[in-house]
C-alpha cells in the first residue's frame, strides 16, 4: 500500500493512503485524513494506517455521533433483553 503526507497549515497535515481496489469497478480508491501536530505525528499516523491495511485490521473512520451510536446499541440491546426475558419465561413455564 502507498501513502503520502501534505502540509495544510502550520501544525496541520493531510495523510493520503491507498485502499484496496474496488471489487466491482476495479478502480483505485484513496482516503485522506487530517492529522493535527507535527510532521512526525502525521508520519506515525500514516504508518499505523498502512500497517492496519496490510494486516487486514483496518477500520474505516466513521462520523457517527454519540447519540446515533447509543440509539443503535439500545436497539440491539433491546432485542437481546427481550430474548433473555422470553428465555426466562420459558424456564418458568417448563417448571410448571
C-alpha positions in Angstrom: 0.0 0.0 0.0 1.1 3.5 -0.7 0.6 6.8 1.1 1.9 10.3 1.3 1.8 13.4 3.6 1.0 17.0 2.7 1.1 20.1 4.9 -2.2 22.0 5.0 -1.3 24.7 7.5 1.1 25.2 10.4 0.5 22.2 12.7 -2.0 20.5 10.3 -1.2 17.7 7.9 -3.1 15.5 5.5 -2.3 11.9 5.1 -3.5 10.2 1.9 -3.3 6.5 1.5 -4.5 3.8 -1.0 -7.3 1.5 -0.1 -7.7 -1.9 -1.7 -9.0 -1.8 -5.3 -12.8 -1.6 -5.7 -14.0 -5.1 -6.2 -16.8 -4.2 -8.6 -15.2 -1.5 -10.8 -11.5 -2.4 -10.3 -10.7 1.3 -9.8 -8.1 2.7 -7.4 -9.5 4.1 -4.1 -7.8 6.7 -1.9 -8.7 8.0 1.6 -7.4 11.2 3.2 -7.3 12.1 6.8 -6.3 15.3 8.7 -3.7 15.0 11.5 -3.0 17.8 13.9 0.5 18.1 15.3 4.0 17.7 13.9 5.1 16.1 10.7 6.4 13.2 12.8 2.8 12.7 14.2 1.5 12.6 10.6 4.2 10.1 9.6 3.3 7.9 12.6 -0.4 8.1 11.8 0.3 7.1 8.2 2.5 4.2 9.3 -0.3 2.9 11.6 -2.9 3.1 8.9 -0.7 1.4 6.3 0.2 -1.3 8.8 -3.5 -1.9 9.7 -4.3 -2.1 5.9 -1.5 -4.7 5.4 -2.7 -6.8 8.4 -6.3 -6.6 7.4 -7.4 -4.9 10.6 -8.2 -1.5 9.0 -11.5 0.0 10.2 -12.9 2.8 8.0 -13.2 6.1 10.0 -16.9 6.7 10.9 -18.5 10.1 11.6 -21.3 8.5 13.7 -22.4 10.8 16.6 -22.6 9.5 20.1 -26.4 9.8 20.0 -26.6 7.6 16.9 -24.2 5.0 18.5 -26.3 4.9 21.7 -29.6 4.5 19.7 -28.0 1.7 17.7 -26.8 -0.1 20.8 -30.1 0.4 22.5 -31.9 -1.3 19.6 -29.6 -4.3 19.7 -29.7 -4.4 23.5 -33.5 -4.2 23.5 -33.7 -7.3 21.2 -31.2 -9.2 23.4 -33.1 -8.3 26.6 -36.4 -9.4 25.1 -34.8 -12.7 24.2 -33.5 -13.1 27.7 -36.9 -12.4 29.2 -38.6 -14.8 26.9 -36.0 -17.5 27.8 -36.6 -16.8 31.5 -40.4 -17.1 31.0 -39.9 -20.4 29.1 -37.8 -21.8 32.0 -40.6 -20.7 34.4 -43.2 -22.4 32.3 -41.2 -25.6 32.0 -41.1 -25.9 35.8 -44.9 -25.8 36.0 
